[in-house]
């Protein structure tokens, strides 16, 4: 197990250096995530020393560093969601947990309260992030859920290790710890290999979370203005490639902007415009045949029209029109 811990510490250190050197925004969020991986690297080295029974004075700091991880992860999420706010003096309050644990260890003998405090911090910051942090884009929200899930998973793992080691202080006998370390090692390898090809978590963090900023909003405004003024969705053959050419933008950028800013695929987004037009026409001419209306909205077949309409509204066109007829007219 110690050899895997050494390799995991080295991989965590490499990821730390990579994240710390990233230039794209949000830089502070990258730096805080780098801090998290730095803490993992040190933690794994201290765990290795604990397993070998070496340097107890250094191993003493292992719970303190574990207590520092949850606030660092929380601050990463918050600065990724609101990069313009950064850190402020009140954020020093996040140091109270590690400082309190240091004080407790100085005046009290070690005991289960150490693990309980760390588990409580992991759960607290996970819940706190879920409630208070709002990602600027659907992609940012998904990243928040992933990272909060990571916090809860660490809390569960620590709880299982604590239960497993009741009455036994030897970490080397913890099967849960061994499985966790092996799983984290696999994750680190994946993290690094996919990042070399610019398609893994680091690339995802760099390119997606920040799209809630001015660049993403500019593309969103261009897309919405083009769809409103040029009405390209009337073309039944409209694709993301054709839409990108019309806007003189890379196809991938258009696809990612729609996904990140609207939280859906390009085809579903286009159909949303078509369905909105169909609803407008049904209100304006309730007796008009649906086949004619369908063709005027950019659909070629009745089956595609019915499927897209139900995907967007939850009702078939006939059901929606019947319900719309029964509704009282809007007051002027």
C-alpha positions as CSV (number, residue, x, y, z in Angstrom):
1,X,0.0,0.0,0.0
2,X,2.8,2.4,0.8
3,X,4.2,2.2,-2.8
4,X,0.8,3.2,-4.2
5,X,0.6,6.1,-1.7
6,X,4.0,7.3,-2.9
7,X,3.0,7.2,-6.5
8,X,-0.4,8.9,-5.7
9,X,1.5,11.6,-3.9
10,X,3.7,12.2,-6.9
11,X,0.8,12.3,-9.3
12,X,-1.1,14.7,-7.0
13,X,2.0,16.9,-6.9
14,X,2.1,16.9,-10.7
15,X,-1.5,17.9,-11.0
16,X,-0.9,20.6,-8.3
17,X,1.9,22.1,-10.5
18,X,-0.3,21.9,-13.6
19,X,-3.3,23.6,-12.0
20,X,-1.2,26.3,-10.4
21,X,0.4,27.2,-13.7
22,X,-2.9,27.6,-15.6
23,X,-3.4,31.0,-17.0
24,X,-7.1,31.0,-18.2
25,X,-9.8,32.3,-15.9
26,X,-10.9,31.6,-13.2
27,X,-7.3,31.5,-12.0
28,X,-8.1,31.7,-8.3
29,X,-10.4,28.6,-8.6
30,X,-7.5,26.8,-10.3
31,X,-5.1,27.8,-7.6
32,X,-7.5,26.6,-4.9
33,X,-8.0,23.3,-6.6
34,X,-4.2,23.0,-6.9
35,X,-4.1,23.5,-3.1
36,X,-6.6,20.6,-2.7
37,X,-4.3,18.3,-4.7
38,X,-1.3,19.6,-2.8
39,X,-3.0,18.6,0.5
40,X,-3.7,15.2,-1.0
41,X,-0.1,14.8,-1.9
42,X,1.1,15.7,1.6
43,X,-1.7,13.6,3.1
44,X,-0.7,10.5,1.2
45,X,3.0,10.9,2.2
46,X,2.0,11.3,5.9
47,X,-0.3,8.2,5.6
48,X,2.6,6.3,4.2
49,X,4.8,7.4,7.2
50,X,2.0,6.4,9.6
51,X,1.8,2.9,8.0
52,X,5.5,2.5,8.4
53,X,5.6,4.0,11.9
54,X,8.0,6.7,11.0
55,X,8.3,10.4,11.9
56,X,5.3,10.6,14.4
57,X,5.9,14.4,14.7
58,X,5.1,14.8,11.1
59,X,2.2,12.3,11.1
60,X,0.7,14.4,13.9
61,X,-0.4,16.9,11.3
62,X,-2.3,14.4,9.2
63,X,-5.8,15.1,10.7
64,X,-5.2,18.8,10.6
65,X,-4.5,18.7,6.8
66,X,-7.6,16.5,6.3
67,X,-9.6,19.2,8.1
68,X,-8.2,21.9,5.8
69,X,-9.5,20.0,2.6
70,X,-13.2,20.7,2.9
71,X,-13.0,24.5,3.1
72,X,-10.4,24.5,0.3
73,X,-12.8,22.5,-1.9
74,X,-15.7,24.8,-1.0
75,X,-13.7,28.0,-1.8
76,X,-12.7,26.4,-5.1
77,X,-16.4,25.9,-6.0
78,X,-17.3,29.4,-4.8
79,X,-14.6,31.2,-6.8
80,X,-15.3,29.1,-9.9
81,X,-18.9,30.3,-9.7
82,X,-18.1,33.9,-8.8
83,X,-14.6,34.6,-10.0
84,X,-15.1,38.4,-9.8
85,X,-15.5,38.3,-6.0
86,X,-12.4,36.4,-5.0
87,X,-11.4,35.9,-1.4
88,X,-12.0,38.4,1.5
89,X,-11.1,38.8,5.1
90,X,-14.2,37.0,6.4
91,X,-12.9,33.9,4.6
92,X,-10.3,33.5,7.3
93,X,-13.1,32.0,9.3
94,X,-12.6,28.8,7.2
95,X,-9.3,28.4,9.1
96,X,-11.2,27.9,12.4
97,X,-11.7,24.2,11.8
98,X,-8.0,23.3,11.3
99,X,-7.0,25.7,14.1
100,X,-9.6,24.2,16.4
101,X,-8.3,20.7,15.7
102,X,-4.7,21.8,16.5
103,X,-5.9,23.2,19.8
104,X,-7.9,20.1,20.6
105,X,-5.0,17.9,20.0
106,X,-2.7,20.0,22.2
107,X,-5.1,19.7,25.2
108,X,-6.8,16.4,24.6
109,X,-5.6,12.9,23.9
110,X,-6.2,11.6,20.4
111,X,-9.5,9.7,20.0
112,X,-12.5,9.2,17.7
113,X,-13.3,12.9,17.9
114,X,-10.6,13.5,15.3
115,X,-12.3,11.4,12.6
116,X,-15.8,12.7,13.7
117,X,-14.7,16.3,13.3
118,X,-13.3,15.6,9.8
119,X,-16.4,13.8,8.7
120,X,-18.6,16.6,10.1
121,X,-16.5,19.2,8.1
122,X,-16.8,17.2,4.9
123,X,-20.6,16.9,5.3
124,X,-21.0,20.5,6.4
125,X,-19.1,22.0,3.5
126,X,-20.8,19.6,1.0
127,X,-24.2,20.8,2.1
128,X,-23.1,24.4,2.4
129,X,-21.8,24.3,-1.2
130,X,-25.0,22.7,-2.5
131,X,-27.1,25.4,-0.9
132,X,-25.0,28.5,-1.4
133,X,-23.0,28.0,-4.6
134,X,-24.7,28.5,-7.9
135,X,-22.7,27.8,-11.0
136,X,-22.9,30.5,-13.7
137,X,-23.8,27.9,-16.4
138,X,-25.4,24.4,-16.4
139,X,-21.9,23.0,-16.8
140,X,-20.8,24.9,-13.7
141,X,-23.8,23.5,-11.8
142,X,-22.8,19.9,-12.9
143,X,-19.2,20.5,-11.7
144,X,-20.6,21.6,-8.3
145,X,-22.7,18.5,-8.0
146,X,-19.6,16.3,-8.9
147,X,-17.4,18.0,-6.4
148,X,-20.0,17.9,-3.6
149,X,-20.5,14.2,-4.4
150,X,-16.7,13.9,-3.9
151,X,-17.0,15.5,-0.5
152,X,-19.8,13.2,0.6
153,X,-17.9,10.2,-0.7
154,X,-14.8,11.2,1.3
155,X,-17.1,11.5,4.4
156,X,-18.5,8.1,3.9
157,X,-15.1,6.6,3.4
158,X,-13.7,8.2,6.5
159,X,-16.8,6.9,8.4
160,X,-16.2,3.4,7.2
161,X,-12.5,3.5,8.1
162,X,-13.4,4.8,11.5
163,X,-15.8,2.0,12.1
164,X,-13.4,-0.6,10.8
165,X,-10.6,0.6,13.1
166,X,-12.6,0.7,16.3
167,X,-10.3,-0.8,18.9
168,X,-7.5,-1.1,16.4
169,X,-5.1,1.8,15.6
170,X,-3.3,0.0,12.8
171,X,-4.1,1.7,9.5
172,X,-2.5,-1.2,7.7
173,X,-5.5,-3.4,8.6
174,X,-8.1,-1.2,7.0
175,X,-9.5,-2.7,3.8
176,X,-11.6,0.4,3.2
177,X,-8.5,2.6,3.2
178,X,-6.7,0.2,0.8
179,X,-9.6,0.3,-1.6
180,X,-10.0,4.1,-1.3
181,X,-6.3,4.6,-2.0
182,X,-6.3,2.3,-5.0
183,X,-9.4,4.0,-6.4
184,X,-7.9,7.4,-6.0
185,X,-4.7,6.2,-7.7
186,X,-6.8,5.1,-10.7
187,X,-8.6,8.4,-10.8
188,X,-5.3,10.3,-10.8
189,X,-3.9,8.3,-13.7
190,X,-7.1,8.9,-15.6
191,X,-7.0,12.6,-14.7
192,X,-3.5,13.0,-16.1
193,X,-3.8,10.9,-19.2
194,X,-7.0,12.5,-20.4
195,X,-5.6,16.0,-19.7
196,X,-2.7,15.2,-22.0
197,X,-5.3,14.8,-24.8
198,X,-7.2,18.0,-23.7
199,X,-10.4,16.0,-23.1
200,X,-10.3,15.2,-19.4
201,X,-11.4,17.0,-16.2
202,X,-8.7,19.7,-16.3
203,X,-9.7,20.6,-19.9
204,X,-13.3,20.5,-18.8
205,X,-12.6,22.9,-15.9
206,X,-10.6,25.3,-18.0
207,X,-13.0,25.6,-20.9
208,X,-16.5,25.1,-19.5
209,X,-16.9,26.7,-16.1
210,X,-15.7,30.1,-17.2
211,X,-18.2,30.3,-20.1
212,X,-20.6,32.1,-17.9
213,X,-18.4,35.2,-18.5
214,X,-18.5,37.8,-21.1
215,X,-17.3,35.6,-24.0
216,X,-20.1,33.0,-23.4
217,X,-22.7,35.7,-23.0
218,X,-21.6,37.4,-26.2
219,X,-22.1,34.2,-28.2
220,X,-25.4,33.5,-26.5
221,X,-26.6,37.0,-27.5
222,X,-25.5,36.4,-31.1
223,X,-27.2,33.1,-31.2
224,X,-30.5,34.4,-29.8
225,X,-30.4,37.4,-32.0
226,X,-29.7,35.3,-35.1
227,X,-32.5,32.9,-34.2
228,X,-35.0,35.7,-33.6
229,X,-34.1,37.9,-36.6
230,X,-33.0,35.4,-39.4
231,X,-35.3,32.6,-38.2
232,X,-32.9,29.9,-39.5
233,X,-34.9,27.2,-37.7
234,X,-37.5,27.4,-40.5
235,X,-35.0,25.5,-42.6
236,X,-35.7,21.8,-42.0
237,X,-32.1,20.9,-42.9
238,X,-30.6,23.2,-40.2
239,X,-27.7,21.6,-38.4
240,X,-25.1,22.9,-36.0
241,X,-22.6,23.0,-38.8
242,X,-24.8,25.2,-40.9
243,X,-25.7,27.4,-38.0
244,X,-22.0,27.8,-37.2
245,X,-21.3,28.9,-40.8
246,X,-24.1,31.4,-40.7
247,X,-22.6,33.0,-37.5
248,X,-18.9,32.6,-38.7
249,X,-18.1,30.6,-35.5
250,X,-16.4,27.3,-35.0
251,X,-19.0,24.5,-34.9
252,X,-17.6,23.2,-31.6
253,X,-17.9,26.6,-30.0
254,X,-21.6,26.9,-31.0
255,X,-22.4,23.4,-29.8
256,X,-20.6,24.0,-26.5
257,X,-22.2,27.4,-26.0
258,X,-25.7,26.0,-26.5
259,X,-25.0,23.1,-24.1
260,X,-23.4,25.3,-21.4
261,X,-25.6,28.3,-21.6
262,X,-28.9,26.6,-22.3
263,X,-28.3,23.2,-20.8
264,X,-29.5,21.3,-23.8
265,X,-28.3,19.9,-27.2
266,X,-28.3,22.1,-30.3
267,X,-31.0,20.0,-32.0
268,X,-33.3,20.2,-29.0
269,X,-32.6,23.9,-28.7
270,X,-33.5,24.5,-32.4
271,X,-36.7,22.4,-31.9
272,X,-37.6,24.6,-29.0
273,X,-37.7,27.6,-31.3
274,X,-39.8,25.6,-33.8
275,X,-42.2,24.5,-31.1
276,X,-42.6,28.0,-29.8
277,X,-43.6,29.1,-33.3
278,X,-46.0,26.2,-33.6
279,X,-47.6,27.3,-30.3
280,X,-47.9,30.9,-31.5
281,X,-49.6,29.7,-34.8
282,X,-52.0,27.4,-33.0
283,X,-53.1,30.3,-30.8
284,X,-53.5,32.6,-33.8
285,X,-55.4,30.0,-36.0
286,X,-56.8,27.2,-33.8
287,X,-58.6,25.6,-36.7
288,X,-55.6,25.4,-39.0
289,X,-54.6,21.8,-40.0
290,X,-51.5,20.7,-38.0
291,X,-49.8,19.4,-41.1
292,X,-49.7,22.9,-42.7
293,X,-48.6,24.4,-39.4
294,X,-45.9,21.8,-39.0
295,X,-44.4,22.6,-42.4
296,X,-44.4,26.4,-41.6
297,X,-42.3,25.7,-38.4
298,X,-39.5,23.8,-40.0
299,X,-40.6,20.2,-39.6
300,X,-40.8,17.8,-42.5
301,X,-42.7,14.9,-41.1
302,X,-45.6,14.6,-38.7
303,X,-43.8,12.0,-36.6
304,X,-40.8,14.2,-36.0
305,X,-43.1,17.1,-35.2
306,X,-45.2,15.1,-32.6
307,X,-42.0,13.7,-31.0
308,X,-40.3,17.1,-30.7
309,X,-43.4,18.8,-29.5
310,X,-43.9,16.2,-26.7
311,X,-40.2,16.3,-25.8
312,X,-40.4,20.0,-25.2
313,X,-44.0,20.5,-23.8
314,X,-44.8,17.0,-22.4
315,X,-48.0,17.0,-24.7
316,X,-48.8,16.1,-28.2
317,X,-49.7,19.0,-30.5
318,X,-53.4,18.0,-30.5
319,X,-53.4,17.8,-26.7
320,X,-51.7,21.1,-26.3
321,X,-54.1,22.8,-28.8
322,X,-57.2,21.4,-27.1
323,X,-56.0,22.6,-23.7
324,X,-55.1,26.0,-25.1
325,X,-58.6,26.4,-26.6
326,X,-60.1,25.7,-23.2
327,X,-58.0,28.3,-21.5
328,X,-59.6,31.8,-21.0
329,X,-58.1,34.5,-23.1
330,X,-55.4,36.6,-21.5
331,X,-56.7,39.9,-20.0
332,X,-55.7,43.0,-21.8
